[in-house]
């Protein structure tokens, strides 16, 4: 896992992860006393959360519970600087049109997500 950054917003620990296939994901650590702790993103409580592409991840990372989102949806483009060498030829022909989600953009989205989580 290539962690590009980790921060705290609204008392939630967050991290931006760069994936070798050329996109980023944002994750928020959910405290044990939070209503969403150990709930999966299919739970109706997640329906009111607005984040890029919706919440697409709920699971343990090491011993902690995280929720997260990815930035590889329709209209998103691959960041070629993240793509591992063996995939570069493929990605130079595909998924280049659209928005590349940079680390600061994912950080902003994480901050918005934590604002919603403090209300849950």
C-alpha positions, 0 to 999 in steps of 0.5 A, a space after each residue: 500500500 502506497 500511502 501518499 498522505 495521512 492527516 486528521 480532519 474533524 478528529 478522524 484519521 485519514 489517508 490517501 493511497 496511490 494505487 499502481 493501476 493509476 488512481 487514488 483512494 481515500 480512507 477514513 479510520 472509524 473509531 470503535 464508538 462510532 455508529 458506522 464502526 463495523 458496518 458495511 457500505 451496503 447498510 442504509 446508513 451510508 446512503 446519505 453520505 456524499 463522496 466521490 463515487 460513493 463509499 466503495 470500501 468498508 473493511 479492516 486495514 490491519 486492526 482498524 475499521 476504515 471506510 473509503 472511496 476510489 477515484 476510478 469512476 466514469 469521468 475519472 482518468 488515470 494518473 500515469 505517474 502512478 502506473 507501474 511500468 508493466 501497465 503503462 503501455 495499456 494505460 497510455 491507450 486507455 482511460 486518459 480522458 477525464 479528471 485525474 484526482 490528485 492527492 490534494 483533491 482527494 484530501 479535500 474530499 476526505 475532509 468533506 467526508 469527515 464533516 459528514 461522519 461527525 454528524 452520524 
